[in-house]
Amino acid sequence: MAEDSYFKKIQKQMRVSQSEMADMMGVARGTLVNLENGKTEVVTGSVLKFCRATGISLLEVMEALFPEYCGDLLKEETQHKEILRQTVNEYEDRLTAKDEEIRRQKELVQALQQTVEAQKQMIGMLERQSAKND
């Protein structure tokens, strides 16, 4: 028995029928069958529909179909994703630090407001005391 095509393997992994996969892709079932059986060229539009339907990146599909041409591309994509992930983590850390700084500043403002209120009360008390003494 011949080995299943990449497209057929993904369809089986997703546990959907050819008709369901074709519906997900927005193509006729015959188009999917031809794509699975290699009877039609890999047409960019069909591959993009497959990617959207399965959530698999175009690069991953292309590497599976043409490994001799795409060998290093997936590695590069992985490296770029890692750099992006590190950058996002750094910004999240900075945001967390800023949030903490804002929280501390708010606490300081509250403490200063309480001090001002206490001083106003003290001034009022001293003014009343002074008025009694006059």
Secondary structure, 3 states (H helix, E strand, C coil): CCCCCHHHHHHHHHCCCHHHHHHHHCCCHHHHHHHHHCCCCCCHHHHHHHHHHHCCCHHHHHHHHCHHHHCCHHHHHHHHHHHHHHHHHHHHHHHHHHHHHHHHHHHHHHHHHHHHHHHHHHHHHHHHHHHHHC
